[in-house]
Amino acid sequence: STWEEITALAQAIEAAGASIINTGIGWHEARVPTIATAVPRGAFSWVTHKLKGSVSVPLVATNRINTPEIAEQILTEGHADMISMARPLLADPNFMNKAMAGTPERINTCIGCNQACLDHVFQMKPASCLVNPRACHETELVYAPTATPLSLAVVGAGPAGL
């Protein structure tokens, strides 16, 4: 799409009565990567920022915004009115609680691999997350304390020892 087409579409959406526009860029299988690991965090917020003068409704930035720091930077710099996240909340359903508690280092960060979320959905399988296998399986993968605790020693520094 040309910039003129993008602007015309946004204005038409606003004229049709939309009260907000999410400026999601591209798609999982686009020729230009937009949501994969190789895409820098928040890389497309400039598009949302550029569109801000063309419409009067709030604009939402998305795509590879997976840390509170990046989200806050985009908002502080005026690149967007709001932030949209989906995959980061699969990776850590307590993302917002940890961010608000001032412990962002405890967030289980989405790595943008798309393997268990989008790829599973495309294969008609339930979505999940490689960094959080309990995502969408919380009622099946129930972790309860053991009735018979063991004392173990892990020896070695290879994958089994980590």
N, C-alpha and C positions, 0 to 999 in steps of 0.2 A: 504494500500500500504506500502511496505517496503521502507526504505530510498534509497536503491539501485534502486528500480523501479521509485521513484520520480526523482532521479538524471538522470536516463536514459531517462525518458520522457522529462525532461527539455532540455537535450542535443539534443534529437531528434527534439524537437520543434525549438530549435535554428538552428540546421542543416537544417531544412526545410525552413528556411528563416525568422523566426520571428525576429523582431527587438526589442521586449519587451515581458516580461512574467509577467502576473498578477498571484500572488501566492495564490489566494483565497482558503481557507481551508474549506472542508466539505460542508454541506448543511443544510437547515432549519430543515429537518427531520432526520438528521444523529444521530446515536446512541450516539456519543459524541457531546454535544452541541458546536456549533461553532459561532453562531451569535445571540443567545438569550440573554436576560437581565442578566442571571446568569454568563455569560462569562465575565471575566475581560476585560477592555478596552485594546486593542492592544495585547491580550494574545498570538496571534500566529505569531507575528513579528519575533520571534526567528527562525521560520521555513524559512522565507525569508532570514534572516541573514545567516543561515546555508547553504542555497543553493547558496549564492553569489560566493563562490569559484568554483562552478561547471560549471558555464556558464559565458559568457562575456557580454551578453545583459543586459540592465537595468532590475531590478526586482521591482515589485510593491507590496507593502504590503496592505492587506485589512482585513476585519473582525473586527468589534467592535472598529473601530477607529472613534470616534465621537466627539472629541474635538480638537481644534488646538494644545493644549499643548501635547496631546498624539501623534499626528501626528508629531509635531516638535521633540519630544523626540526620536521617532523611526528613523527619518532622521538624527538627531544629533549623535545618537549612531551608525550610519552606518548600521542599520538593514535592510534598504531598500533604493532604489534610488528614489522612488516616493511613494505616498500614493493614494489609491483609496477609494472613498466614494460614496455611493448612498443614503442609507436611511437617513443619516444626512442632505442631501440636500432636501429631502422631508420634514423633520422636520423643517428646516429653509432654504428657498431658498437664504437668504442673509448671510448664514454661512461665506462665504469667505470675503464678504465686512466687516462684523463685526470683523472677525479675523484680517484683514489687517488694520482696523481702531483702533485696540488695545482695542476693547471692547468685548472680548470673553464671558464675563458674560452676555451679552445680547443675546447670541445664544440660540435659542429654541432647546435644545439637544435631539437627538434621544434616546429613552429609550430601544430600542432593543426588543420591544414587538412583532413585526411582525404581529400584528392583522389586521391592515388596509392596510398594504403594501403587504406583501407576501400572507397572508391568503386570502385577497380579490382577488388577481391575480389567486390563485389556484381555486377559486370559479367562475372564469370568470367574476369578477366584476372589475370596475375601481380601480386602486390603490389609496390610500389616506394615511393619517397618523393620529394616535390618538392624537399626540401633535400639529398637524397642520391640522385641517379638511379641510382647503382650498386647500391643496396639491392635484393637478390634478383636481381641481374643481374651479380654479380661475375665470373662465368666468361665472360660475353659482352662486357662493357665493361672490357677489360683495357687499362690504361694503361701502356705501356712507353716508355722513353726513345727519342727519335727518333734515327735513324742520321745524319740530316743537320740539325743544329741551325741555326736562323736567327737573325739579329739583326733585331728589329723595333722600330718606334716606334709607339706608339698615340697618336694626336693627337685631342684633343677631350675634353669632359667629359660628353657625353651617354651614353646607354646603351651605345653601341658603344665609347666611350672608357673606360668603367669596367671 
